[in-house]
Amino acid sequence: MRRPSRPRLSPAAVAMARRPEPGRLAQEAAALAGAVRGALGPRGGRALLVRPTGQALLTRDGRCLLEALSLEPPTARMMAACACSHRAATGDGAKTFVLLLAGLLHGLRAAAGGGLRRALRAFEARVLERAVARGLRGHLLSVLAGRRAEAGGLEALLEAYLGGRLGPGERRRLARLCCEYCRRCDPGAAAVPRPRVLRLLGRRFAELHAAVAGLPVESSRVLPGLVLRRDFAAYCPAGGELRAVLVTEPLRPPLSAPGGEFAVGSEGQYGASRRWVERRTEDVMKRLRSGNVKLLLSSVKQEEVVIYYAKLHGVSVVECLSSEEVALVREITGVAPYAPFGDNARGEIADAAAATFCRPLLLGSKRCAHIGFTGLRAFRPHCLLLCGPVDSVNEQHAAALQGAFTMLQQLFKTVDRREECKGEGESQNEASEVCSWHPSAARQQLVIENISCNGDHVSERQLKAHRDETETQIVDPGLQGSENPARVQTDSQIPSNPVSHAKEFSVATEGIGSSGGVQKPHAKGEQPSGVHESCKSDSLVDSQKNYSTAVRAARNANAVTACECLDVGKDLEETSCNIVPCKCEKSCVSIAQNYSSSLIEAGSVLPVGGYFEILLHYYIRYYAKQFQQSEVTFVSNVVADALLSIPKSLYRTTEQNSFTKFYLKAVDALRKNQPLPMNEKGLESVYCKYQLVISVLHCATELLSIDLIIGIKRPLKKIEDYDSEDDF
Amino acid sequence: MSRLEAKKPPLFISEPLTRDTVSQSLSLLSGILKSCYGPAGRLKHLHNGMGGYVCTTSQSSAILSHLSVSHPVLRVLMASVQNHISRFSDCGLFTAILCCSLIENFKSLNVASCTVIKISKHLLSLCMDYLKSEACGCRVSVDFSSVETLLCLVRSILTSKPACMLNKPEVDHLTMLILKAFMFTVPYCVETNAVLGKCVIVPVKGRRVVDSRVLPGLLIETPEIQLAEPLTVKRTCSNMIKIALFSVSMSGDLFNPEEGTIAVHHGISLEMSELNQLLNVGKQLINDEVGLVVCQKVMHPSLKQYLKENHVITVDRAGLSLVEPMSRMTGSKPIASIHSLSPGCYGSLKDVCIESFASKHFVHLIPNDTVVCSMILCNRNETAWDELKRICETAEHVLQLTIKEPLALLGGGCTETHLASYIRHKSYSLSTSSFKEIDCSQTQYQLVADGFCRSLESVACSLNHDDGEVLTDMFYGHCWFVPSGFSSVSNWSDVVSKCGCGINGNTENLKWRLLQGQFGCPIAQGCPKEPSVKVADFLTLDCFAAKCNGLQVALETANLILDLSYVIEDQN
């Protein structure tokens, strides 16, 4: 990720270079996991981070923990960076990321090389998506539609989320508070606030909340309007509706402009000019007053004279607002700063914000200005007052709530299925350019296309010969049919090193191109007519047919696995597969019937407490059976086991064997096609979880692809600023 | 800039509470604070080895702000208590001792911290519901129509701070003064949004405490005023004194230079122009029948002379801190311009006179409406005065909190023991559904509840600094102190006469239990009862709001510290 683009290979540099060993990677990841495990989940504890300045920070946020460790080994730093960037994008999951990665690297420590990398990709493309599409989808709940929408879905989501970042005594109170806050800020929304409101809340939460130390958490509450953390420079009590004006320049006109010169010819002239200046200042106030403006918000410090005239004319003044506060006021009221000496100085004051009240508010020992702006459109501005015994608790709460708003935004995102993107990818291939769209996905798709079209012609032996070049794994013709309708592709959400992919891409196409005459027309994929049309018929036109194929394919696939499993059927998981097919077939049908373009729909949630991991574990195991290829099966098993490490850690502090009990109960229910045992009320977003698995797979692939670590003397230029991602 | 020193790896401590260093420093801190608690508390002498200022105190605010602790966990505790003190001024030691004691008691339980936190949170909600309910047996309502309870409240605060070395007449005198000063600050006519006035403390050191006084209005120190000169003030037709208050400098100095430049032709004096303008202002003030001109900053001597000749009293260098109360008291608006005077800016006063205390001379502004008063606070020396000032501020703050919520809690350890016996009783009568909701077993709940009650009782015990016993009765759940030397008495009823707060006398046949005896405490037969006599003289009372907040903050802080699994210390 942060590899130097062109390192100078002096002898010294070469001496500092070393090969990363998978065993070492696994150790580093395990050490990281050990460091964050104690803060994971609802039973986790907090960390007290002490800065060099002596300032204490309380946190359970994985990102802060990882940063505080100030890691030394470059590969560990890369793991932490990947975890943090995932956390920044989805608002959740840095600790889980590290745990899953540690589990994965531990499982893969023995294997290495290009084959493993390919197997990881193939796993993602074929097994994982299929497990989600055919298995997991059937269990998903939704907070955006259906019964859950009314039944406190938002509170369940928030409580589960805050359970991972706040102490056991505070999370319920804060989850309720946050729900109330959302409801009051966006009274029109159904269950979850609208994405636009969530974005605003997430972006401006620093100004939308106020903190008081020294009071119990119980005292936290939601206040209407906005609390500006400045005292009134002048306060004139005013009842009823009022208007507020925003200024960004001094209201007292200067005697001499910057750079200009004011020549004093006589004493009388000087006195007159001084009087004129004061009269102008007073005129501004008079004009504001006549426009029923009773509040002046200023981003700059105003002269005492201005305050004096404001008091005389009954205008309250708040000055020295921060640029963030000014931006927030502009955003929620839609007013532009008032220019008192502009062209329309004599005219009406059009751009004033309406407010219902404006009064001082004592927050702790600090007096603040509390202004009841009415808000624009659907957003009703409210201020969340956070109380806690110490400042660091309030900071922890504020950070957790800000993260919660980011997490809630993810609810509205979907993971798309292949077919739609395919046309896009294909057409970019036609242009024969390295597309900005994910190149590896495009490449794989090309290859799959190739295989499926030639399913009958190309013999297995032939394909095997080209395995290294084509970088896909080969499936036997029997499975090709099932591969076809629900064709899987890598998701393109996580950007990785474009350069390396571009190279691989070219290699891949070359490989296919040279693989023989039969393949050539397909492999090129540049011919607009053939490939493009076929993809269209696949996805858009003949979707009806696709459904039926999907059903048939599912049956097909099940039949195949059933045969396999009957042969092998030894350990627990494998025996379970014997029973599943009949049930699974049904569920597959149902999914195929409510087939939609997205793999994970917006608003999809699952109960917290390891359900996602156990379900995915179960279905990965199940679908991995369909592959005879050893490497993919190996990777699938490793991922499936690594997934279990998360619920294992969650149940770590409870009584003995509670994880095993829970696991067996869940798997038993799955086998019998019964509803899962639910003992947790909280919910979590499936989109975030799925993204987490994908990110971890990408991170692991990337880590395992590094063949040389080179120490250099000059600091690397930072290409991408990770820290800024949290502030969007 | 390159860093010279290599970066040190951070210090990673997991499970910090199990470390010896933490428990040792915690018990040390707890010991220091416990020894300060209450009227019989021991004083602490804080000094710097290099010499200089010495502080003798037993107040939490002074001790905590001067004490430096190295361990980050303790720093969290101290910050939390200091935040409480800055909000409520009172009950700092109570909060700190309770918090330390809760941590020590909960830590020794063999229950997962997350369960402890959930249970203790439930216990706290039981306490808070009880304290806020009408049935609460350890609170008294404060009647503002009579001064008895208020006097008890103020007196309890004064006596609980032994570092002032006040004797009984001094305590009585100060109690009256503080209450009087507070009464001055309550506005006469109450609208919906009443704001309390202000009491300005004027220091006079080296005099006796009984020389302290409270005066309505403001005192402005003016060294130059001659006492001999009779003060004649111009009055308006309605026998009021018109006052003009300037917040702008009237020294005649030039205007602040701005970004641009000002070119002055030869022979023109801008200072003259400014002074002329000032004299114009003076003329207008005289025309407007202003009798007193107060300036926050400096006044030009010529202007002063001019005004004096016209029988206008001038006071300058009043200082920023006096501008706000003066503006409030007189209804004047601080004038920030010497170019236009609006008649609406002037305020009015009832009278102005000259007062002198010790070697200081003051102009005394007497208002019509007394929401602002001045308290001349005297004490023998610097450190004792500082301590006394802190107490007066605490008492004023407590009275302000009490007027918002007219309740008080029984002091002298009785609230703590009463609450503990209430919780003991309640924790045995809890339904199984509540255990399920908290996700704990009944045994766990009882263990934590017992730890909670013992912590509360240990706060009551720390009021006792001699080797006497501390008892609680089984009927009211109040706290009783046995004088030292009677430890082997068979019948406790013979040696105790009054409970800690003074509300109950030893008249009935009460059953006793030793507080420090950890084991085999019998369960109270029922809910602890409310005392039959509601008001008695010389009760010990505590501020309701401060104590409730202290209880909540102490528990939340203890939970916070118990919840810590790591400390990561950056050592750079």
Interface residues (C-beta under 8 A of the other chain):
Chain A: A35 G38 A39 P42 R43 G44 G45 R46 A47 L48 L49 V50 R51 P52 G54 A56 L58 L65 A68 L69 S70 E72 G167 P168 G169 V212 A213 G214 L215 P216 V217 E218 P237 P254 L255 S256 A257 P258 G259 G260 E261 F262 A263 V264 G265 S266 E267 Y270 G271 R274 R275 E278 R279 E282 E304 V305 I307 Y308 Y309 K311 L312 G364 S365 G388 P389 V390 D391 S392 V393 T653
Chain B: K7 P9 P10 F12 S14 P16 P72 V73 R75 V76 A79 S80 Q82 N83 H84 I85 S86 R87 F88 A112 S113 C114 I117 K118 S120 K121 M128 N193 S247 V248 F255 E258 E259 G260 T261 I262 A263 V264 H265 I268 S269 L270 M272 S273 N276 Q277 K333 P334 I335 A336 S337 H339 S340 S342 G344 C345 N549 Q552 V553 E556 T557 N559 L560 D563 L564 S565 Y566 V567 I568 E569 D570 Q571 N572
